[in-house]
Amino acid sequence: MKKTLNLVLIAAFVLGAFAVVGVGLVAFTQAMTAERIAANERAALMGKLKAVVPGVSIENDPLADVVVVSDPALLGGETTEVYRVRSGGEVVALILDPMVPDGYAGPIKLLVAVRSDGTLGGVRVLSHHETPGLGDKIEERKSDWVLSFDGKSLEDPPPEQWEVERDGGVFDQFTGATITPRSIVRAVKRTLVFVEEKGADLYADPATEPAAEPASAAVPANQAGRDPATVSTEDAS
């Protein structure tokens, strides 16, 4: 009986030791890789920010020059990050990450750059769940459709033509997939409207001219959550 009890205790000790070692290894690995993962994510986002403001000599770190605004009606999400791009000592562009809430297969996250003259520097899709081969043509690597926004504004085309061709607008839709491009066109237009209405506050330099809170309370970017990027699955016309 005593021998059996000893064997049980030894087995429990061994299992406990393995558990402690295993947890320790996982924690150590996570600690060692977390910084590298964060650095890679930061570099990838910075690359996307640069892509939507081509030709601009960025003199600041937009990832550190961020305000967070809230206007679900125009920007889709409860909060939206606004990265400010500075050149020549001035803010020359705002880059927003609005949410498209009505994608065919779920929300779509965008990156929209608006220059100080009200024109679009570029638009990119950060994440989506649209159908491969149909709705995923919103990705730059799948088609050049998203590049059709470059240089557009609320004056070119006029507001009533910010629709896909099927709805009387000037933007192409995809064969067999109209919902996705329609939703993105309207979301980009709403983003331009937001910047037109609130841009003066966002372009102001807080170091010399404190900005009024746009749309809703602006909060420090490091207090706002960021949606993780995801991609794939479903769309039709």
MARLO-31435 format. One record per residue (C-alpha): residue in one letter; x, y, z. Coordinates in Angstrom, 1 decimal. Each point is the difference from the previous one (the first is absolute). Layout:
<nodes>
> residu | u | v | w
> A | X | Y | Z;
...
</nodes>
This chain:
<nodes>
> residu | u | v | w
> M | 0.0 | 0.0 | 0.0;
> K | 2.8 | 2.4 | 1.0;
> K | 2.0 | -0.9 | -3.1;
> T | -3.1 | 0.7 | -2.2;
> L | -0.5 | 3.4 | 1.7;
> N | 3.7 | 0.9 | -0.6;
> L | -0.3 | -0.9 | -3.7;
> V | -3.1 | 2.2 | -0.3;
> L | 1.8 | 2.9 | 1.7;
> I | 3.0 | -0.4 | -2.2;
> A | -2.2 | -0.1 | -3.1;
> A | -1.8 | 3.1 | 1.1;
> F | 3.3 | 1.8 | 0.7;
> V | 1.3 | -0.9 | -3.5;
> L | -3.2 | 1.1 | -1.7;
> G | 0.0 | 3.3 | 2.0;
> A | 3.7 | 0.6 | -0.9;
> F | -0.8 | -0.5 | -3.7;
> A | -3.0 | 2.4 | 0.3;
> V | 2.2 | 2.7 | 1.6;
> V | 2.7 | -0.4 | -2.6;
> G | -2.5 | 0.0 | -2.8;
> V | -1.7 | 3.2 | 1.2;
> G | 3.4 | 1.6 | 0.5;
> L | 1.1 | -0.8 | -3.5;
> V | -3.2 | 1.4 | -1.5;
> A | 0.4 | 3.2 | 2.0;
> F | 3.6 | 0.3 | -0.9;
> T | -0.7 | -0.5 | -3.7;
> Q | -2.8 | 2.5 | 0.0;
> A | 2.1 | 2.6 | 1.8;
> M | 2.9 | -0.5 | -2.5;
> T | -2.3 | 0.2 | -3.1;
> A | -2.5 | 2.7 | 1.1;
> E | 2.3 | 2.9 | -0.7;
> R | 1.0 | -1.4 | -3.4;
> I | -3.6 | -0.5 | -0.9;
> A | -1.0 | 3.5 | 1.1;
> A | 2.9 | 1.4 | -2.0;
> N | -1.0 | -1.9 | -3.2;
> E | -3.6 | 1.1 | 0.4;
> R | 1.1 | 3.6 | 0.4;
> A | 2.2 | -0.2 | -3.1;
> A | -2.8 | -1.5 | -2.0;
> L | -2.5 | 2.7 | 1.0;
> M | 2.6 | 2.7 | -0.7;
> G | 0.5 | -1.4 | -3.5;
> K | -3.7 | 0.2 | -0.6;
> L | -0.2 | 3.6 | 1.2;
> K | 2.8 | 1.0 | -2.4;
> A | -1.8 | -1.8 | -2.9;
> V | -3.1 | 2.2 | 0.3;
> V | 2.0 | 3.3 | 0.0;
> P | 2.3 | -0.6 | -3.0;
> G | 2.4 | 2.8 | -0.8;
> V | -0.1 | 1.5 | 3.5;
> S | 3.2 | 0.3 | 2.0;
> I | -1.2 | -1.0 | 3.4;
> E | 1.9 | 1.9 | 2.7;
> N | -1.7 | -1.4 | 3.1;
> D | -1.1 | -3.3 | 1.3;
> P | -3.7 | -0.3 | -0.8;
> L | -0.4 | -2.9 | 2.4;
> A | 1.0 | 2.3 | 2.8;
> D | -2.0 | 2.9 | -1.3;
> V | -3.5 | -1.4 | 0.4;
> V | -3.4 | 1.2 | 1.3;
> V | -3.0 | -2.3 | 0.5;
> V | -3.4 | 1.3 | -1.0;
> S | -3.5 | -1.4 | 0.2;
> D | -2.6 | 0.5 | -2.7;
> P | -1.7 | -3.4 | -0.7;
> A | -2.5 | 1.6 | -2.5;
> L | 2.8 | 1.1 | -2.3;
> L | 2.9 | -2.3 | 0.9;
> G | -1.7 | -3.2 | 0.9;
> G | 1.7 | -1.0 | 3.2;
> E | -0.4 | 1.2 | 3.5;
> T | 3.5 | 1.5 | -0.2;
> T | 2.3 | 0.8 | -2.9;
> E | 3.7 | 0.8 | 0.0;
> V | 1.2 | 3.0 | -1.9;
> Y | 3.7 | 0.0 | -0.9;
> R | 1.5 | 3.4 | -0.8;
> V | 2.7 | 0.3 | -2.7;
> R | 2.3 | 3.0 | 0.2;
> S | 2.3 | 1.5 | -2.6;
> G | 1.6 | 3.4 | -0.1;
> G | -1.1 | 0.5 | 3.6;
> E | -3.7 | -0.3 | -0.8;
> V | -2.6 | -2.7 | 0.1;
> V | -0.4 | -0.9 | -3.7;
> A | -2.3 | -3.0 | 0.2;
> L | -2.2 | -1.9 | 2.4;
> I | -0.2 | -3.8 | -0.2;
> L | -3.1 | -1.6 | 1.5;
> D | -0.9 | -3.6 | 0.6;
> P | -3.9 | 0.0 | -0.4;
> M | -2.1 | -3.1 | 0.3;
> V | -2.4 | -1.1 | -2.8;
> P | -2.7 | -1.6 | 2.0;
> D | -2.1 | -1.3 | -2.9;
> G | 2.4 | -2.2 | -2.0;
> Y | -1.6 | -3.0 | -1.5;
> A | 1.6 | -2.5 | 2.5;
> G | 0.7 | 2.4 | 2.8;
> P | 1.8 | 3.2 | 1.0;
> I | 2.9 | 1.2 | -2.2;
> K | 2.8 | 2.1 | 1.4;
> L | 1.5 | 2.7 | -2.2;
> L | 2.9 | 2.4 | 0.0;
> V | -0.9 | 3.3 | -1.7;
> A | 2.4 | 2.9 | -0.5;
> V | -1.4 | 3.5 | -0.5;
> R | 2.4 | 2.8 | -1.1;
> S | -0.3 | 3.5 | 1.4;
> D | -1.6 | 1.1 | -3.3;
> G | -2.9 | -2.5 | 0.5;
> T | 1.2 | -2.6 | -2.6;
> L | 0.6 | -3.6 | 0.7;
> G | 3.6 | -1.2 | 0.2;
> G | -1.1 | -3.6 | -0.1;
> V | -2.2 | -2.7 | 1.4;
> R | 1.0 | -3.4 | 1.2;
> V | -1.9 | -2.9 | 1.6;
> L | 1.5 | -1.1 | 3.3;
> S | -2.3 | -2.9 | 0.7;
> H | -3.1 | -1.7 | -1.4;
> H | -2.0 | -3.3 | -0.2;
> E | -1.2 | 0.3 | -3.6;
> T | -0.3 | -3.0 | -2.5;
> P | 3.3 | -1.1 | -1.6;
> G | -0.2 | 0.6 | -3.7;
> L | -2.8 | 2.5 | 0.3;
> G | 0.0 | 2.6 | 2.8;
> D | 3.7 | -0.4 | 0.8;
> K | 0.7 | 2.0 | -3.1;
> I | 0.0 | 3.0 | 2.4;
> E | 3.5 | -1.2 | 0.9;
> E | 2.8 | 1.8 | -1.9;
> R | 1.8 | -3.2 | -0.7;
> K | -3.1 | -1.5 | -1.6;
> S | -1.0 | 3.0 | -2.2;
> D | 0.7 | 3.7 | -0.5;
> W | -3.6 | 0.9 | 0.8;
> V | 0.9 | 1.7 | 3.3;
> L | 2.4 | 2.3 | -1.8;
> S | -2.9 | 1.6 | -1.8;
> F | -0.5 | 2.2 | 3.1;
> D | 3.4 | 1.8 | -0.4;
> G | -0.4 | 3.7 | -0.5;
> K | -3.8 | 0.0 | 0.4;
> S | -1.8 | 2.5 | 2.2;
> L | -3.6 | 1.1 | 0.8;
> E | 0.2 | 2.3 | -3.0;
> D | 1.5 | -2.6 | -2.4;
> P | -2.3 | -1.8 | -0.4;
> P | -2.9 | 2.0 | 1.5;
> P | -1.7 | -1.5 | 3.0;
> E | -2.9 | -1.4 | -1.9;
> Q | 2.4 | -2.1 | -2.2;
> W | 1.7 | -1.7 | 2.9;
> E | -1.6 | -3.3 | -0.8;
> V | 0.8 | -3.0 | -2.1;
> E | -1.1 | 0.1 | -3.6;
> R | -3.0 | -2.2 | 0.6;
> D | -1.4 | 2.7 | 2.4;
> G | 0.8 | 2.8 | -2.4;
> G | 3.5 | 0.8 | 1.3;
> V | 3.4 | 0.0 | -1.6;
> F | 1.7 | -2.9 | 1.9;
> D | 0.2 | -3.5 | -1.4;
> Q | -1.6 | -2.9 | 1.6;
> F | 1.2 | -3.6 | -0.2;
> T | -1.7 | -2.6 | -2.2;
> G | -2.2 | -2.0 | 2.4;
> A | 0.9 | 2.2 | 3.0;
> T | -1.6 | 3.4 | 0.3;
> I | -0.6 | 0.2 | 3.8;
> T | 3.6 | 0.1 | 1.0;
> P | 1.2 | 2.9 | -2.4;
> R | -3.2 | 1.9 | 0.7;
> S | 0.6 | -0.1 | 3.7;
> I | 3.6 | 1.1 | -0.3;
> V | -0.8 | 2.9 | -2.4;
> R | -2.6 | 1.3 | 2.4;
> A | 2.3 | -0.4 | 3.0;
> V | 2.9 | 1.9 | -1.7;
> K | -2.5 | 2.8 | -0.9;
> R | -1.1 | 0.2 | 3.7;
> T | 3.6 | 0.2 | 1.1;
> L | 0.5 | 2.9 | -2.3;
> V | -3.1 | 1.7 | 1.4;
> F | 1.4 | -0.6 | 3.5;
> V | 3.3 | 1.7 | -0.8;
> E | -1.7 | 2.8 | -1.8;
> E | -2.2 | 0.7 | 3.1;
> K | 2.7 | -0.7 | 2.7;
> G | 3.3 | 0.4 | -1.8;
> A | 0.8 | 3.4 | 1.4;
> D | 0.2 | -1.4 | 3.5;
> L | 2.0 | -3.0 | -1.2;
> Y | 2.5 | 2.0 | -2.0;
> A | 0.7 | 2.4 | 2.9;
> D | 3.3 | -0.5 | 1.7;
> P | -0.8 | -0.7 | 3.7;
> A | 3.5 | 1.3 | 1.0;
> T | -1.0 | 3.5 | -1.1;
> E | -3.7 | -0.1 | -0.5;
> P | -2.0 | -2.4 | 2.1;
> A | -2.7 | -1.7 | -2.2;
> A | -3.6 | -0.2 | 1.1;
> E | -1.3 | -3.5 | 0.4;
> P | -1.2 | -1.2 | -3.4;
> A | -3.3 | -1.9 | -0.3;
> S | 0.3 | -1.4 | 3.5;
> A | 2.7 | -0.2 | 2.6;
> A | 3.5 | -0.5 | -1.4;
> V | 2.1 | -2.3 | 2.1;
> P | 3.6 | -1.0 | 0.0;
> A | 0.7 | -2.7 | -2.6;
> N | 1.7 | -2.2 | 2.6;
> Q | -3.3 | -0.3 | 1.9;
> A | -2.0 | -1.1 | -3.1;
> G | -0.2 | -3.6 | -1.1;
> R | 1.0 | -1.0 | -3.5;
> D | -1.9 | -2.7 | -1.9;
> P | 2.2 | -2.9 | -1.0;
> A | 0.4 | -0.5 | -3.8;
> T | -1.9 | -2.9 | -1.4;
> V | -0.7 | -1.1 | -3.5;
> S | -2.3 | -2.3 | -2.0;
> T | -3.4 | -1.5 | -1.0;
> E | -3.2 | 1.2 | -1.9;
> D | -1.8 | 2.4 | -2.4;
> A | -2.6 | 0.2 | -2.9;
> S | -1.8 | 2.7 | -1.9;
</nodes>
